[in-house]
Amino acid sequence: MYFSKVIKVGLSLSLLALLMPVSLANAEVRGEAVIRDSSPGLSDELSISLTMPILGSGHTYEGWLVSDDGHTALSVGELDQGADGSVSHTYISPDGTNLASAYSEFQVKESDNVLYSDKISDGGLSHIRNLLYSHSGNPDYTSGAHEGVAKGTSVGLKDQADAALLHAGKGVDSTTLSDVQTHAGHVINIIEGDDGANFVADAGSAGDGHGLLNYAAAASTEAKAVAAGDSSDNTFAQYESAVSTSADNVATWATSARDAAISARSATTLDVASAFITNAQTLLTRTVSGYDTDRDGSIGAGEGGASQAHLGAQSMASFEPTVVADVVEVEIHVEAPDTGDINYGLLAIISLVAGAALVAGGGFVFNRNRSAA
């Protein structure tokens, strides 16, 4: 009797072993698909870096972007794998479509089967779009793919930081006091905007008129709103400070650059004016690219500028696909790992073989035991 119970338990465990391979092999998906720019400010590129089970002959993964309502789907191409199952694939919208504006879900399919997917949480989606695509308080694009659409806040931040730095550089290269002061006026107006307290009327509106400081304040606010929109979203939490802290840095450096430009406007000699506009250029370089405060050779946490804020905003919209359906009818070919560690796929194969052996052997012993009884 005791031996019979042992055999029954063994058979049950064997069946479980047979069921394990599907879920274990299917769990092997790592990496992300993240929105980037092929041209400044467009968010028209999807950079895919994933590792997934290797499909058998005749089967191919394909990436898709899906609209909020699920009615529109865009193929981003077949995802060719390396020998280790890795995928490195880039899609660029041929018509410059801002992918963050049009889509909120990424799927990996095999034929018509959705195997893996991730969707941007509704709680932060509208604020991400304010950062990357359109914000009602921002000026419209005047040309290009988004002409007539309000700039995203992180886009305007980067765009106006670049413009301020450009004019500071022109001031540094100037050889007359008048020219230095003219470009210093451009710097002031770009930083403060057309409604700024220090607006220089004779310098005109060199930027888009909104003001770098206004973009910085809005970017910080929107990033915090993304994270607050869904406190359970780890991606939102991970990148919020990359946007908000960087935007706050931009505000600090741009304010000091504006003050230096004001001093350049007030200078009575070329040498003094040049010294102040050079200081403004140094500070505005930081607003664009960040500043390596701790001198460790890289722009790290808390050291970013407008470029890092924009990348952080795009990373808030990244996709980290997970399993949504069992790979039951898809042939999976699992390579042995390169190191001595067992991976999930190999464990699945071992489980399958062990399960089959236990079922066959256990069934034989069980039937023989019954016959003997």
C-alpha positions as CSV (number, residue, x, y, z in Angstrom):
1,M,0.0,0.0,0.0
2,Y,2.8,2.4,1.0
3,F,4.7,1.7,-2.2
4,S,1.6,2.3,-4.3
5,K,1.1,5.8,-2.8
6,V,4.8,6.6,-3.5
7,I,4.3,5.6,-7.1
8,K,1.1,7.8,-7.4
9,V,3.0,10.8,-5.9
10,G,5.8,10.1,-8.3
11,L,3.5,10.0,-11.3
12,S,1.9,13.3,-10.2
13,L,5.3,15.0,-9.9
14,S,6.2,13.6,-13.3
15,L,3.1,15.3,-14.9
16,L,4.1,18.6,-13.3
17,A,7.6,18.2,-14.7
18,L,6.1,17.7,-18.1
19,L,4.1,21.0,-17.7
20,M,7.1,23.0,-16.5
21,P,9.0,23.4,-19.8
22,V,6.4,25.6,-21.5
23,S,6.2,28.2,-18.7
24,L,10.0,28.2,-18.0
25,A,11.0,28.5,-21.6
26,N,8.4,31.2,-22.1
27,A,9.7,33.2,-19.2
28,E,12.9,34.0,-21.0
29,V,12.4,37.6,-22.2
30,R,14.6,40.4,-21.0
31,G,15.3,43.9,-22.2
32,E,13.3,46.9,-23.5
33,A,12.0,48.9,-26.5
34,V,12.6,52.6,-26.0
35,I,11.5,55.7,-28.0
36,R,14.3,57.9,-29.2
37,D,14.9,60.6,-31.9
38,S,16.2,60.0,-35.4
39,S,16.1,63.8,-35.7
40,P,16.0,66.3,-32.8
41,G,12.7,66.3,-31.0
42,L,10.8,63.9,-33.2
43,S,10.6,60.8,-31.0
44,D,10.1,58.9,-34.2
45,E,12.5,56.0,-33.5
46,L,12.0,52.8,-31.6
47,S,15.2,51.1,-30.4
48,I,14.6,47.4,-29.4
49,S,17.0,45.4,-27.3
50,L,15.6,42.1,-26.2
51,T,16.6,38.5,-25.4
52,M,14.0,35.9,-26.1
53,P,13.8,32.1,-26.6
54,I,15.1,31.2,-30.0
55,L,12.3,30.2,-32.4
56,G,12.5,27.1,-34.5
57,S,12.9,27.0,-38.2
58,G,10.0,28.7,-40.1
59,H,9.0,30.9,-37.1
60,T,9.8,34.6,-36.7
61,Y,9.2,37.2,-34.1
62,E,7.7,40.5,-35.2
63,G,7.4,43.8,-33.2
64,W,4.2,45.9,-33.2
65,L,3.1,49.2,-31.8
66,V,-0.5,49.5,-30.9
67,S,-2.7,52.6,-30.3
68,D,-4.5,53.4,-27.1
69,D,-7.8,52.0,-28.3
70,G,-6.2,48.9,-29.9
71,H,-7.6,49.7,-33.3
72,T,-4.4,50.8,-35.0
73,A,-1.3,48.6,-35.1
74,L,2.0,49.4,-36.7
75,S,4.6,46.7,-37.6
76,V,8.1,47.8,-36.6
77,G,9.6,44.8,-38.5
78,E,10.8,41.3,-38.0
79,L,13.1,40.8,-35.0
80,D,16.1,38.8,-36.1
81,Q,17.9,37.0,-33.3
82,G,21.5,36.3,-32.6
83,A,22.8,32.9,-31.6
84,D,22.1,33.8,-28.0
85,G,18.5,34.8,-28.6
86,S,19.3,38.5,-28.5
87,V,17.5,41.1,-30.7
88,S,19.0,44.5,-31.6
89,H,16.6,46.3,-33.9
90,T,15.8,49.9,-34.8
91,Y,12.6,51.2,-36.4
92,I,12.4,54.7,-37.7
93,S,9.0,56.1,-38.8
94,P,9.3,56.9,-42.6
95,D,7.0,59.9,-42.2
96,G,8.4,61.3,-38.9
97,T,5.4,60.2,-36.8
98,N,6.0,60.9,-33.1
99,L,5.6,57.3,-31.8
100,A,4.9,58.5,-28.2
101,S,1.9,60.5,-29.5
102,A,0.3,57.7,-31.5
103,Y,1.0,54.4,-29.6
104,S,1.0,53.2,-26.0
105,E,1.6,49.5,-26.3
106,F,4.4,47.3,-27.7
107,Q,3.8,43.7,-28.7
108,V,6.0,40.8,-29.9
109,K,4.1,38.4,-32.1
110,E,4.7,35.0,-33.8
111,S,2.3,34.9,-36.7
112,D,-0.9,36.1,-35.1
113,N,0.0,35.1,-31.6
114,V,0.8,37.9,-29.1
115,L,3.6,36.4,-27.0
116,Y,5.0,39.3,-25.1
117,S,3.7,42.9,-24.5
118,D,3.9,46.0,-22.4
119,K,1.6,49.0,-22.2
120,I,2.3,52.5,-20.8
121,S,0.2,53.1,-17.8
122,D,-2.8,55.4,-18.4
123,G,-2.0,57.3,-15.2
124,G,1.2,58.8,-16.7
125,L,0.5,58.6,-20.4
126,S,-1.0,62.1,-20.9
127,H,1.9,63.7,-19.0
128,I,4.5,61.8,-21.0
129,R,2.9,63.1,-24.2
130,N,3.0,66.7,-22.7
131,L,6.8,66.1,-22.4
132,L,7.5,64.5,-25.7
133,Y,4.8,65.7,-28.2
134,S,2.4,68.4,-27.4
135,H,1.6,70.8,-24.6
136,S,-1.1,73.4,-24.9
137,G,1.0,76.1,-23.1
138,N,4.0,75.7,-25.5
139,P,4.5,77.5,-28.9
140,D,3.7,75.6,-32.1
141,Y,6.3,74.0,-34.3
142,T,6.9,76.4,-37.2
143,S,8.1,73.8,-39.7
144,G,8.7,70.1,-40.1
145,A,6.7,67.0,-39.4
146,H,4.8,68.6,-36.5
147,E,4.1,72.0,-37.9
148,G,1.3,73.7,-36.1
149,V,1.5,71.3,-33.1
150,A,2.6,72.6,-29.7
151,K,6.1,71.4,-28.8
152,G,6.5,68.8,-26.1
153,T,8.0,70.4,-22.9
154,S,11.2,68.3,-22.9
155,V,11.6,69.0,-26.6
156,G,11.3,72.8,-26.1
157,L,13.7,72.5,-23.2
158,K,16.4,71.0,-25.3
159,D,15.6,73.2,-28.3
160,Q,15.9,76.5,-26.4
161,A,19.0,75.4,-24.4
162,D,20.7,74.7,-27.8
163,A,19.5,78.1,-29.1
164,A,20.8,80.0,-26.1
165,L,24.2,78.3,-26.3
166,L,24.4,79.1,-30.0
167,H,24.0,82.8,-29.4
168,A,26.3,82.8,-26.5
169,G,28.9,81.2,-28.8
170,K,28.3,83.9,-31.4
171,G,28.9,86.5,-28.6
172,V,32.2,84.9,-27.7
173,D,33.3,85.0,-31.3
174,S,32.3,88.7,-31.7
175,T,35.0,91.3,-32.1
176,T,33.1,94.4,-31.2
177,L,31.3,95.4,-28.0
178,S,28.1,96.1,-29.9
179,D,28.0,92.6,-31.4
180,V,28.7,91.0,-28.0
181,Q,25.9,92.9,-26.5
182,T,23.5,92.1,-29.3
183,H,24.1,88.3,-28.8
184,A,23.9,88.8,-25.0
185,G,20.4,90.2,-25.6
186,H,19.5,87.2,-27.6
187,V,20.6,84.9,-24.8
188,I,18.5,86.9,-22.3
189,N,15.4,86.7,-24.4
190,I,15.8,83.0,-25.2
191,I,16.2,82.2,-21.5
192,E,13.3,84.4,-20.2
193,G,11.0,84.4,-23.1
194,D,9.2,87.3,-24.7
195,D,7.3,88.1,-21.5
196,G,10.5,88.1,-19.4
197,A,11.2,90.9,-16.9
198,N,14.6,91.5,-18.6
199,F,13.4,91.2,-22.2
200,V,15.6,93.2,-24.6
201,A,13.4,94.7,-27.2
202,D,16.1,95.7,-29.6
203,A,17.5,92.2,-29.7
204,G,14.2,90.7,-30.8
205,S,12.8,87.2,-30.2
206,A,15.7,84.9,-31.0
207,G,14.1,81.8,-29.6
208,D,10.5,80.5,-29.8
209,G,9.3,83.2,-27.3
210,H,8.3,80.8,-24.6
211,G,11.5,81.0,-22.5
212,L,14.0,78.3,-21.4
213,L,13.1,78.9,-17.7
214,N,9.4,78.3,-18.4
215,Y,10.2,75.0,-20.2
216,A,12.4,73.9,-17.3
217,A,9.7,74.5,-14.7
218,A,7.1,72.7,-16.9
219,A,9.3,69.7,-17.5
220,S,10.0,69.2,-13.8
221,T,6.3,69.5,-13.1
222,E,5.2,67.1,-15.8
223,A,7.8,64.5,-14.8
224,K,6.6,64.5,-11.3
225,A,3.0,64.2,-12.5
226,V,4.0,61.1,-14.6
227,A,5.3,59.4,-11.5
228,A,2.4,60.5,-9.3
229,G,0.0,59.2,-12.0
230,D,0.9,55.6,-11.2
231,S,3.0,55.1,-8.1
232,S,3.3,51.4,-8.8
233,D,5.0,51.9,-12.2
234,N,8.7,51.2,-11.6
235,T,9.7,52.7,-15.0
236,F,8.0,56.0,-14.1
237,A,9.7,56.1,-10.7
238,Q,13.1,55.1,-12.1
239,Y,13.3,58.0,-14.6
240,E,11.3,60.8,-12.9
241,S,14.3,62.3,-11.2
242,A,16.3,62.1,-14.5
243,V,13.8,64.5,-15.9
244,S,12.9,66.7,-12.9
245,T,16.4,67.1,-11.4
246,S,17.9,67.7,-14.8
247,A,15.2,70.3,-15.6
248,D,15.9,72.0,-12.2
249,N,19.6,72.0,-13.0
250,V,18.8,73.8,-16.3
251,A,16.9,76.4,-14.4
252,T,19.8,77.0,-12.1
253,W,22.4,77.3,-14.8
254,A,20.3,79.2,-17.2
255,T,19.5,81.8,-14.5
256,S,23.2,82.3,-13.8
257,A,23.8,82.5,-17.6
258,R,21.1,85.2,-18.0
259,D,22.7,87.2,-15.2
260,A,26.1,87.0,-16.9
261,A,24.5,88.1,-20.2
262,I,22.9,91.1,-18.4
263,S,26.3,92.0,-17.1
264,A,27.7,91.7,-20.7
265,R,25.0,94.1,-21.8
266,S,26.1,96.6,-19.1
267,A,29.8,96.4,-19.8
268,T,31.6,99.4,-21.3
269,T,34.6,97.6,-22.8
270,L,34.9,94.6,-25.2
271,D,37.2,92.7,-22.8
272,V,34.7,92.9,-19.9
273,A,31.7,92.0,-22.1
274,S,33.6,89.1,-23.6
275,A,34.5,87.8,-20.1
276,F,30.8,87.8,-19.1
277,I,29.5,86.2,-22.3
278,T,32.2,83.5,-22.0
279,N,30.9,82.8,-18.6
280,A,27.4,82.6,-20.0
281,Q,28.6,80.2,-22.7
282,T,30.1,77.9,-20.0
283,L,26.9,77.8,-18.0
284,L,24.8,77.2,-21.1
285,T,27.0,74.3,-22.1
286,R,25.9,72.7,-18.9
287,T,22.3,73.4,-19.5
288,V,22.5,71.4,-22.8
289,S,24.8,68.5,-21.8
290,G,24.9,68.5,-18.0
291,Y,28.0,68.9,-15.8
292,D,30.2,66.2,-14.3
293,T,30.1,67.6,-10.7
294,D,31.9,64.7,-9.1
295,R,34.5,64.4,-11.8
296,D,34.0,60.7,-12.3
297,G,34.1,61.0,-16.1
298,S,30.4,60.7,-16.8
299,I,27.2,62.7,-16.4
300,G,25.5,60.7,-13.6
301,A,22.4,61.1,-11.4
302,G,21.7,64.7,-10.5
303,E,24.2,66.1,-13.0
304,G,22.0,66.2,-16.1
305,G,21.0,69.0,-18.4
306,A,18.4,69.4,-21.1
307,S,19.7,66.5,-23.1
308,Q,19.4,64.1,-20.1
309,A,16.0,65.5,-19.3
310,H,14.7,64.7,-22.8
311,L,16.2,61.2,-22.8
312,G,14.7,60.6,-19.4
313,A,11.3,61.6,-20.6
314,Q,11.6,59.2,-23.5
315,S,12.7,56.5,-21.2
316,M,9.5,57.0,-19.1
317,A,7.8,55.8,-22.2
318,S,9.9,52.6,-22.6
319,F,8.4,49.2,-22.9
320,E,9.6,46.1,-21.0
321,P,7.6,43.3,-22.5
322,T,6.5,40.3,-20.4
323,V,4.7,37.1,-21.2
324,V,1.0,37.4,-22.2
325,A,0.4,33.9,-23.7
326,D,2.0,30.5,-23.4
327,V,4.2,29.4,-26.3
328,V,2.4,26.1,-26.9
329,E,2.3,25.7,-30.7
330,V,5.6,27.5,-31.4
331,E,8.7,25.4,-31.7
332,I,11.4,26.6,-29.3
333,H,15.0,25.8,-29.9
334,V,17.1,26.4,-26.7
335,E,20.9,26.7,-27.0
336,A,23.1,25.5,-24.2
337,P,24.3,28.4,-22.1
338,D,27.7,29.9,-22.7
339,T,28.7,29.6,-19.1
340,G,28.4,26.9,-16.5
341,D,25.1,28.3,-15.3
342,I,21.9,26.5,-16.2
343,N,19.3,28.8,-17.9
344,Y,15.6,28.4,-17.8
345,G,15.4,26.9,-21.3
346,L,17.9,24.2,-20.5
347,L,16.2,23.5,-17.2
348,A,13.0,23.1,-19.2
349,I,14.5,20.5,-21.5
350,I,16.0,18.6,-18.5
351,S,12.5,18.7,-16.8
352,L,10.9,17.4,-20.0
353,V,13.2,14.4,-20.3
354,A,13.1,13.7,-16.6
355,G,9.3,13.9,-16.6
356,A,9.0,11.5,-19.5
357,A,11.3,9.1,-17.9
358,L,9.4,9.2,-14.6
359,V,6.1,8.7,-16.3
360,A,7.3,5.8,-18.4
361,G,9.2,4.1,-15.5
362,G,6.6,4.9,-12.9
363,G,3.7,3.6,-15.1
364,F,5.6,0.3,-15.7
365,V,6.3,-0.3,-12.1
366,F,2.7,0.7,-11.1
367,N,1.1,-1.7,-13.6
368,R,3.5,-4.5,-12.6
369,N,2.6,-3.9,-8.9
370,R,-1.1,-4.1,-9.7
371,S,-0.6,-7.3,-11.7
372,A,1.3,-8.9,-8.8
373,A,-1.5,-7.9,-6.4
